[in-house]
Amino acid sequence: MIIAIEARKRRKKKEAALEAYVEGNSHSGTANGGWKLTSAREALSINLATFEKPLRKLTFGDLLEATNGFHNDSLIGSGGFGDVYKAQLKDGSLVAIKKLIHVSGQGDREFTAEMETIGKIKHRNLVPLLGYCKVGEERLLVYDYMKYGSLEDVLHDQKKAGIKLNWAVRRKIAIGAARGLAFLHHNCIPHIIHRDMKSSNVLLDENLEARVSDFGMARLMSAMDTHLSVSTLAGTPGYVPPEYYQSFRCSTKGDVYSYGVVLLELLTGKRPTDSADFGDNNLVGWVKQHAKLKISDVFDPELMKEEPSLEIELLQHLKVACACLDDRPWRRPTMIQVMAMFKEIQAGSGVDSQSTIVTDDESFSTIEMVEMSIKEAP
């Protein structure tokens, strides 16, 4: 009897969420002619294609219920590829649901193929895809929920996030993000180019471990809809390598450049584009200007207050960033080489001025190549 009552309550809750969802779609103009309440009710039982055992019995109706019909109260983020909602499932677990933007092409086959590929990619520094669902024109992706959100939010709005990132944590995040990107570039077959590496796509789990997100999204959207502009799929202003503006041809070395910008964010505490700080310039240009003056002035004052002796180690990491930001893509290191650079620094051996990790980009040439001794990182 009690079970039957609970089942009825849950069914009514799903119905209410469904009605709110369909009504919201109708007002926003995103519902097509075939997406009526009757057909929507039939969609409630559509199962998710999943890659994790705990999610095997999830349906579209469960996602609707968990987000109250994708209500704004559940919205935790928006990006170029869609909105992200926080959802608590029946078992109490938390997930993030990405509701992809509507695309003009059909792309069903391409969508399924890309999802099956992305779902098999597992690494401790990547946000895993748990499952996906196709309902009408909707494309829903289910991910692990990351407790602390994005690096962008935590780093640039520390008061709101309630977390202060000291250098030890920032260093861990830099290494974790590099490790995740290196896995995409060197361990996946075919190799995956992220195309939109940025601090908002570096998420932080409960241990403040970096997890790279949205990998494969640009390729997915371009496969589903050929009408999307190439520039839309080539990155975010402030992170885009100079060669993309000429050819729009994405590469792993383009990802390396974007990673270099993220590393600069961690070192300086500044956003990549901010008219208050840089005017018409950007973070990379600002650092290049300071390279001709006193380079240590670029570091986040909060880090320098924490421990003045950090300057040597920060400078070592800045050199890594500068190597990644070389204007010539062929001179940039691979992400495997970036990981090797971090290992050298942690080992206390410093940066060898004869090694491949030093850039000879004239913009950064005044950064002194001095012998440095650094204690082994914990």
Secondary structure, DSSP 8 states (H G I E B T S, - for coil): -HHHHHHHHHHHHHHHHHHHHHHHHHHHT---TT--HHHHHHHTT-B-EESSGGGTT-BHHHHHHHHTTT-GGGEEEEETTEEEEEEE-TTS-EEEEEEE---SS--HHHHHHHHHHHHT---TTB--EEEEEEETTEEEEEEE--TT-BHHHHHH-HHHHT----HHHHHHHHHHHHHHHHHHHHTSSS----S---GGGEEE-TT--EEE--TTHHHHHHHH-TTS-TGGGS--TTT--TTHHHH----HHHHHHHHHHHHHHHHH---S--HHHHTTS-HHHHHHHHHTS-GGGGS-HHHHHH-GGGHHHHHHHHHHHHHHT-SSGGGS--HHHHHHHHHHHHHT----TTSTTS---GGGTTS-----------
